[in-house]
Amino acid sequence: MLMNQKVGAASRDLDQGRVRDATRNVAVVSGGSRGLGAELVSGFLDRRYAVATLSRTKTVFIERLLRRPRAKNFCWSAVDARDDEALRRFVAEIVERFGRIDILVNNLGIAVEGVLPTMRAPDIVEAVQVNLTSALVLSQACSRAMLRQGGGCIVNISSVNAVRGHAGVAVYSAAKAGLDGLTRSLARELGPRNIRVNSVAPGYFESEMVKGMTDEQKQRIVRRTPLGRLARAEDVANAVYFLASPQASFITGQVLIVDGGVTC
Amino acid sequence: MLKPGTPEQIEAVVHDRIRRVLQQRSGQVHVLSGTDKLNATLGLSSLDLAFLVAELEADLGVDPFSKLVSITSIRSVDDLVRAYRGAILGGDKLQAQESDLAAAVQRANNRRARRARK
């Protein structure tokens, strides 16, 4: 259920809400409760989008947004990314509430580390479900709304690990490379209906995912980075805003690497 | 969202949507036959079909292709209508119709067997 209205109120206000939001673009950001996802949610709200996001748990960031006076242009839903049906319901509720979906950012992801021969099978399955399958399900559901409205934009948050091999992240790399494959093929499939699909592939940036790294590991990454620092979430978000904007209206099927030059 | 309750109403909704898609493409109003092939006769691409399925999901509230039926098995207008009838009328009316048909086939087979024994 979308969480900033009670069910009764939501259905009562639906038609009015749709009229109110008819000219407002709608962005869906998966995994928007923290890190890059939260940055994107804030950024799209600042750009006057209506924003819908999902995450497994409600964070302080989400609670703060839901308490704002102008909370009706934002909704959050508690969804387990491994639950395909819940993901589809989430999209159906957004379409019902806002009437359209202009942008989908597949940002959901979990870090998975460990050499493949010794990884637990359920961990491999979960990593692929969360990092890749959830994006397939959300893209399918959102692209239907985009087909009906005659256009839209999907941005997949990939990783430099999909572009370069790194020991200890084989499953994560495979899932993220899968996202880039999705980007290219879906761009071809949906391009004729004015739906663009691109990837943003961040290098290591200050986030929950690098929290477990030692300072020495972080320094090693910085030394390998021509621009001499770790990325910030806003560096990555700016690439997403660009790809989602009219300035990128002739760009589709591409992977934009945002890593300070590590892979150049 | 419409709530068609009979096979005829479902057929009417599906035909109407197909005609609208064809009209958008060619600007002409088409007369449909159930045996028309979606691709070979009507010229619908897989993307047109995806658009059609998205529109029908909004009209009818079901998507037979999410689990029940493979879209690759759909060739004709009638195939598409059957898929939606199956998804909407599903276990009750459709199965009843099918079991009526199966019972009729069984009766016919029994008659043939009796005639053969004579």
Interface residues (C-beta under 8 A of the other chain):
Chain A: R88 R144 A145 L147 R148 E189 L190 P192 R193
Chain B: L47 A50 F51 V53 A54 E55 E57 A58 S66
